[in-house]
């Protein structure tokens, strides 16, 4: 059966990343079946995506990275705040914290163990704590055992800019130089008590590579009546293709070398079908789409693109998940549960992401997010 796929639309996945413009999500398939957080990560991804598409422009984020970093914050929360964070992160309410931490740890290990000669995949976390702040032993144990992240004591009061440069240097090293400045000048100061940073890096080559001579300008449809010219890579091959009637879309899988990781692309059947697909996008939609995949011959036109985006994750989480608690409440955590410091409150989350199709045959993705915790007295 011949299929002709012309307009790229969307991407999805449980440990994935997204872009909008038409959307493109990269997929990192769960390695451990039955993981306690598999459904949790999928639902968190959908919820955050649905909130993100209400804004203009592209959407591009790593739900795994966000959930992992905020999981470190969750580990220190108590009472009402902890309950709200559990809902925001889609953590299962019928499981103990130990099972949640075990699931977060298994997800991290599955990524680290997936690395191979066919592609590069790495993840890591760092915690930077002010020298005048003492972490509770129990919280240090969770950071080390669950997230493999020890805490580094630093002098935010007198050396905040030097520490910022050190953190950004770690980011550059982790992302192979693709993210140069995660934390901007002035973001840290003498009142900063803790910075949590998480990074994930992926670089892979298509299993079936696009050829340079077949890359030509072509129409990329962004609405029913509007298109733009962009360089489109062309590929004739056998890949897994699927179809859904509700919503009306095609789905196809582009495997990377080694055939263990894939990009999943969602394509509306109509040029103006993006909003309808987004409106009906649920965890069940993703599962049905994946079940529909079967091998077909295709003639695929795929856009060459590069994206860099910073996500205002804090605002999205508040708008998407926190209804009964006000803005200031979700930013306050009882930090005495994990730091010896009073009136500390969480001040921001943000995530910076980078994606590039380059040399026609390779895809590189790297992204990182951070939470800054400051003290107000």
N, C-alpha and C positions, 0 to 999 in steps of 0.2 A: 504494500500500500504506500503510495507516494503522498507525502505531506509537504506543503510549502509554508514555512514559517517566516514571516517578514517583519512583523513589528514586535520588538521585545517588550514584555510588560513587567513581569514581576518574579519575585523569588521568595522562597520560604525555607524555614527549617527549624528544627528544635534547637540545635546549637548553631544559630545562624546570624546573619547580618543583613541589613537591608538598605536599599536605595530606592528613591522614588524619582520618577521623571517620566517614566514608566518605571516600575520598581524592579530592582534586581536584588535578590537575596542570595548570599552564598550559603551553602549547606555544609555543616559538619555533622555527619550522622552519628547518633549515639552509639558508642562501642559496647556499652554494658546494657544488655536487655533487662528490663524489669527494674531499672534504677528508680529509686523512690522519688526522684525529682524529674523524671522524664516528662510526665504530664504537666508538672508544675512549670518547668521551663517553657514548654510549648504554650501554655495558657498565658504566662507572663509575657512572652513574645507577642502574642496576638493582642493582648490588652494594650501594651505599650505602642504597638504599631497603630492600632485603631485611634489612639489619642494623637499620635504623631501626624497622621495624615490630615488632621483638621487644620494643620498649618500649611502655609504656602511653601513650595519648593520641594527639594529632594528629602527623602527619609533614608537614613543610613545609620545603623547601629548594631551593636552586638549585645543581644539579650543575655547571653551566657556571662559575658564580662561584667555587665551591670548587676546581674543577680548575684554573682560571686562577690563583688566588692560590697554590695549592700548586705550580703550575708554576713560579712565581717562586722558590719554595724549592728545587724540584728542580734548577733551573738552577745552584744553588750546591752541590749535594750531590756526594759522591764515593763510589766503592767500593761496599761492602755497603749503605750507607744509600741510595745512589742507586738501586741495584738494587731494594731494597724499595719505594722511593717509585714507581719505574716500575711495579711490580706494583700498588701501592695505587691509582695514578691510571689504571690500565689503558692506559698508553702502549704503543704497539706496540714489541715488542722487536726487530723486524726492520728498524726505521727508525733512521737516525742522529738525533742530537740536533738537527741543523740542520733536518731535516724536521719534527720535533716542534715546534720553536719556530716554524717557518713555519706549521704548522697552527694553533697557538695564536694567532698574529698574524692569520691569515686569519679565524678565528672572531671576533676582536675587531672587525676591519674590517667583517665582514659585518653585525654588529649596528649599528655606527655608520652604515653606508651604508643600512641598512634604514629609518631614520627618515624620516617623510614627513608630509604635511599631514593624513593620516588618523589618525595615532597618534604618540605619543612613545615612543622607544626609545633609551636611551643607556647607555653603560657606560664605566667608567674605573678606573684604579688609581693609588695613591699609595704612595710609599715614604718613610719617615721614618727617618733614620740619626743615631745619636749623633755629636756633633762629635768625640769622641775615637776614632771608628772610621773606618777608611778602606776604602772599597769598592775591590776590584780592578778595574782598567780593563775587563777582559773581561766581568765581571759587569755593570758599568754599561752596557756596550754592549748586552747581552742585554735588560736592563730597558727600555732606551730603544727598541731596534729591534723587539723582540717585543711588549712590553706597553705601549709608549708612556708609560712612567712614569719620569720623572726622580727622583732621590733628593734630598730636602730635608735639609740638615744642621740638627740641633736639639740643644738642651741638656737631655737627659733628667736629668742629674745634679741640676740646680738648678731646672728648670722643667717637671718631668714633668706636673704638673696643668694648667699652661697649654697644654702640647702636647696633652694629652688633650682639652681644650676646643676647640683648633684642629681636631683630627681630627674630633671630633663635629660641629663646625660645617660641615666639608666634607661629612660624611655627610648632615646635614640639607639642605644645598643640593642634593646629588646626588639625594636621594630626595624632594625637594619637601616636606620637613618631616614625612615619615611615620615616619622612624626618628630619634628625638631624641637618644638616648644609646647609641651602639654600645659604647663603651668606658667601663665604670663607674668610679666614683671608687676610687682605690687600685690599679687594674689596671696602671698604669705606675709605674716608680720609677727611682732613680738607676742601677740595674744594667741597665736596658733598653738594648739596643743597636740594635734595628731593629724597626719596625712596618710590616707590609705590609697594605694595605687595598685591597679591590676592591668596586665597587658596580655594580649594574645596575638600571635604572629603566624601567618600562613603564606606559603609560597608554593605554587604547584604548576605543573605543565599539563595541558590538555592531553588526554589519552589519545584522541585523534586530533592532530594539530591543524590549525588553520594555515593556509598558504598565503604568503605575502602577495603573490601575483593575482590572487582572487579577491583582494580587498579593493572595493570600488565605492565611490559616492552613491548613496541611494536615499530614498525618502524614509524618514523615521516619523511615524504618525504620533502626534501628541494630543490630538483631538479628532473629532469627526471631520472637521473642515481645515485643519492645520497640520502641516508637516514641515520638517526641516531636513536639510541635506546633511548627512553624516557619513563617515567612513564605515562601511559595513563589511565585516568578514564573512566569507562564504564557505560552506562546508557541505559536501554530499557524503553521507555516511549512514550507518545503522545506529540508532540510539533508541532509548526507551521514551515513548511518547504516550500521553494519556489525554483524556477528554472528560469534561463535566458538562451536563446540561443546566445545572443550577448551582452556582452561576455558570454562564456560558463562557467556557475558557478551554484552552489547550494547555497542557503542561508537558515539559520535556526535561530530560536529565542529561547534563553534560559531565561525564566522569573525568576525573583527573588521572594522571598516570599512576598506575598501581591499582586503579579501580576500587579504592576503598573510600574515597571522598568524591562528592559530586556537587555541582551547582544545579539547583532545581529552578526552572524558569516558568512563571505563569504568564500566559498570553491570552488576553481577552479576544473573543471571536470578532467583536466589533471595535472599530477604531475609537469609538466613544464609550467603550464598555468598562473602562477602568474603575469609575466610581461605583458601578454596580457590583463589580468583583470585590472591591474593597468593603462595600457595605455588607456583603454576605460572607466575608472572610472569617472563618471560625476554625477552631482546632479540628472539628469534624470535617470541614472543607479540605483541610490539608491532608488529613488521613485518607479521605475518599479519593483525592487527586493522586496520592502516592499509590493507592491500590489499583488505580486505573492504568498504570504504566505498563506498556508492552513494547516489544522491539518492532520498529518500522524503519523503512528507508526514508530519509528526509533530505530536502534541500534547504539548508538553514542559512538565513542572513542574520548576523549577530553584530551589534554595534561595538565599535572600539571606543572605550571611554576611560575616563580618569575622574575620580571623585575624592574630595576631602571635605569633611563636615564635622562640626562640633554640635553635639546634642545637648540641649538644656534639660538634662535628665530630671533634675529636681522638680521643675515646674510640671513636667509631664507626669511624673509619679503622683504628685499632689492632685492634679486635675483628674487623673485617671482612676485613682484608687482610694483617695482619702475623702470621704464624704462627711462623716460624723465628727471628724477632728479638724480644727482650723489649721490654717497655714503655719502659724507659730508652733502649734502643738506638735505637728509631725516633725518639726525641726528640733524640738527639744528631746533629748534623751537623758535618762537617769544615768549619767556617766559615772556616778559613784559605783556602778556595778562593774565597771572595768577600768576606771582611772581614779586615782586619789586626787580629785579636783572637784570643786563645787561650781555650780552655775555654768557648766560647760554646755554648749549647744552646737549642733551640727549646722554648718553654714552653707554648704553647697555640694552638689554633685555635677560633674560634667564629663562628657565622653567625646574624645576626638577620634575620628576614624579615617582611614585612607584605603582606597581601592584603585587598582590600575590593571587594565588589560594592556599588555605591552609585548612587543616582538611577535605579536599575532598568536603565538603559541602558549604564552605564559600568563598566569594570573597571579597577582600578588595582593594580599590583603593584610593590613595590620591595623590594630585599634587598641585604644587604651582608655581607661577612665579613672577618675580620682574622686575621692571625697575629702573635703577639708573640714576639720573639726577645730573650732576656735573657742576660746574662753572669754566670757563676758562677765565682768564683775561690777 
